[in-house]
Amino acid sequence: MAILVDSAMWPAHGKLWAHLVSDSDLAELHAFAAGHGIPPRAFDRDHYDVPEDVIDRLVAGGAERVGAHELVRRLIASGLRVTARERRGQ
């Protein structure tokens, strides 16, 4: 079981944002996020959006830094990935 964080490359609200995911368990993800001060409102179905300035703290706390493609690959393999179709409710 691992918590993964990718590079911040998604612009919004004047910042760059990254994704924080679990490769096995949403409960593990929620516990990690709460323990590192990530608010519940940052959760988006299968990941947390996290600002660039907290990535180093998350890695120091045990998150594994991976590339975006690796993060998505492992999220899909976990069975936790919410697809675009599911997001649209189709």
N, C-alpha and C positions, 0 to 999 in steps of 0.2 A: 504494500500500500504506500502511495506517495502523493504528496501535494505538489502540484506543478504550477509554475508561473512562466509566462512567455515574456517577450520584450514588449515594452510599451510602444505601440505604433498606431493607436487609434485615437485621433484627435476629437476632443469634445470639452466644452466648458473651459477653454483656454489651457488645457493640459493634454498630455499624452497618457493613454490608458493601456493596461495589460489585462490579461485574463488569469484568474486563479482557479484551478480545478483539482479534483481528486481523480486518481486513476482507478478508484474502486468503490467509493462510498460517499454519498452526500452527507451523512452524519459526520464523518471524518472532516469533510470540507467545512461544514458549518462550525464545528468545534474549533478548527484551526483558525478560521476567519474571526470568530468571536474572541479567541485568545490573543489575536494580534490587532484588535481594534478596528476590524473591518465591519462597517455597519450592515445590518440585514438588508437595507434598501439597495445595497450594491449587488445583491444576488439576482441573476437573470437566468432562471430555469435550470442551467447546468454549470454555471460559472459565476464567479464574482468579477466585477470590473474593479480594478485597483489602479490608482494613480502611480505614475512613474516614480514618484518620490518615496514610495513605501516598498518598492521591490527589494532593495538591499536588506531592509529589516525583515521581510518575509523569508528571504533566503537564509539570513542569519538564524531565523527561527526554525528552519528545517525544510522550507520549500525547495524544490529542485528547479533550477532555471533551465528551461528548454526552449527550443525554437517553436514558432507558431505551428509549423507542420507536425512536429513531434507531439505537441500538446494536443492537437486535434486527433492525430492518429491514436494516441493513448486514451483519449476521452471516448472515441468511437469504440475501441477495443473493450473499454470498461462496461459498455452498455448504457452509460449515463448521458450520452450525447442527445440533445434535443435538436432535431433536424429543422431546417427552414420551413418545410411543409408543416411540421407539428407546431411551429411557432405561429404560423398563419391560421392554424385550426382546421386544416384540410385533411 
